[in-house]
Amino acid sequence: MALRDKIAGYIPALGRRPKLSKQEVVNLLPVRNERLTWTRVEDNEIMLSVPTRKDRVGRLIGRIFKVPDSKEVLLDEVGAHVWELCDGKHDIAGVIADISKKFGLSRREAEVSVTLYLKTLAERKFVGLMRRGGKIRNERR
């Protein structure tokens, strides 16, 4: 047993995460972070407003470096369409199929693009990934 595994017995966050099969991944439901606000702007784009940290450290850094209360992220037409489908009702397979059909991509092109995009959104904590009837997964892989 590796040292990391022994420590993980006491600190669960250090434990190894189970590997998901491709089928399990495409059945996950992407869900938008409720703390983010978003508005549709011209040309089918979406503007996300991401709040900055409000804890003690965040307030201190904000005062020192004059950090704004939120930052804005602009999603292009494809990203905006994916964002709208991250409603907890569409699984990743459905998002891939919809993007493939709407933007004329092959199934493989849409699969690669959507999975990488959703991975980026999840790493930035803009979305979480949920199993049907289960917990939200917001993991880094």
C-alpha positions in Angstrom: 0.0 0.0 0.0 1.4 3.4 -1.0 1.9 6.2 1.5 -0.7 8.3 -0.4 -3.3 5.5 0.1 -2.5 5.2 3.8 -2.9 9.0 4.3 -6.1 8.9 2.2 -7.6 6.7 4.9 -7.4 9.7 7.2 -8.0 12.5 4.7 -10.6 11.4 2.2 -9.9 14.3 -0.2 -6.5 12.6 -1.0 -8.1 9.4 -2.0 -8.0 8.1 -5.6 -11.0 9.0 -7.6 -12.6 6.1 -9.5 -12.1 6.1 -13.2 -15.2 6.5 -15.3 -15.8 4.7 -18.5 -16.6 6.6 -21.7 -20.2 5.5 -21.4 -20.4 6.7 -17.8 -19.0 10.1 -18.8 -21.4 10.7 -21.6 -24.3 9.9 -19.3 -23.3 12.6 -16.8 -25.5 15.7 -16.6 -23.7 19.1 -16.8 -25.3 21.6 -14.3 -24.5 25.3 -14.3 -23.0 26.9 -11.1 -25.9 28.7 -9.4 -23.6 31.5 -8.2 -22.9 32.6 -11.7 -25.2 35.1 -13.5 -25.5 35.2 -17.2 -27.1 37.2 -19.9 -27.6 36.8 -23.6 -25.8 39.4 -25.7 -25.9 40.1 -29.4 -24.9 37.5 -32.0 -26.0 34.5 -29.9 -23.3 35.0 -27.3 -23.6 34.8 -23.5 -21.8 36.9 -20.9 -21.1 35.2 -17.6 -20.5 37.2 -14.5 -18.2 35.3 -12.1 -18.2 36.7 -8.6 -14.9 37.1 -6.8 -14.1 35.5 -3.4 -15.9 37.1 -0.5 -14.1 35.3 2.3 -11.5 37.0 4.5 -8.6 36.3 2.2 -10.6 37.4 -0.9 -11.6 40.7 0.7 -8.0 41.4 1.7 -6.6 40.7 -1.8 -9.5 42.7 -3.2 -8.5 45.8 -1.2 -4.8 45.5 -1.9 -5.1 44.9 -5.6 -8.4 46.6 -6.2 -10.1 43.5 -7.6 -13.6 44.1 -9.1 -16.6 42.4 -7.5 -16.9 40.1 -10.5 -15.2 39.2 -13.7 -16.9 38.7 -17.0 -16.4 35.8 -19.4 -17.9 36.0 -23.0 -19.0 32.7 -24.5 -19.1 32.5 -28.3 -22.1 31.0 -30.2 -21.1 27.4 -29.8 -20.1 27.9 -26.1 -23.3 29.7 -25.4 -25.3 26.9 -26.9 -23.5 24.3 -24.8 -24.0 26.6 -21.7 -27.7 26.7 -22.3 -27.8 22.9 -22.5 -26.1 22.6 -19.1 -29.4 22.6 -17.3 -29.3 19.2 -15.6 -31.8 17.8 -18.1 -29.4 17.1 -21.0 -26.7 14.5 -20.6 -23.3 15.0 -22.3 -24.3 12.5 -25.1 -27.3 14.7 -25.8 -25.2 17.9 -25.8 -22.8 16.2 -28.3 -25.6 15.1 -30.6 -27.2 18.6 -30.5 -23.9 20.4 -31.2 -23.1 18.0 -34.0 -26.5 18.6 -35.7 -26.7 22.3 -35.2 -23.2 23.2 -36.3 -22.7 20.5 -38.9 -19.9 18.7 -37.2 -19.1 15.0 -37.4 -20.0 13.1 -34.3 -16.3 12.7 -33.4 -15.5 16.4 -33.8 -18.4 17.4 -31.6 -17.5 14.7 -29.0 -13.9 16.0 -28.7 -14.9 19.7 -28.7 -17.8 19.3 -26.2 -15.9 17.1 -23.7 -12.9 19.4 -23.7 -15.1 22.4 -23.3 -17.1 20.9 -20.5 -13.9 19.8 -18.8 -12.6 23.4 -18.9 -15.9 24.7 -17.5 -15.8 22.1 -14.7 -12.2 22.9 -13.8 -13.1 26.6 -13.5 -16.1 25.5 -11.4 -18.6 27.1 -13.9 -20.4 23.7 -14.1 -20.6 20.5 -12.1 -21.3 17.0 -13.5 -24.1 15.0 -12.0 -25.2 11.4 -12.3 -28.9 10.9 -12.9 -30.5 11.0 -9.5 -27.1 11.4 -7.9 -24.5 13.7 -6.6 -22.8 16.5 -8.5 -19.2 15.7 -9.4 -16.9 18.7 -9.7 -13.6 16.9 -10.1 -10.3 17.6 -11.8 -9.0 14.9 -13.9 
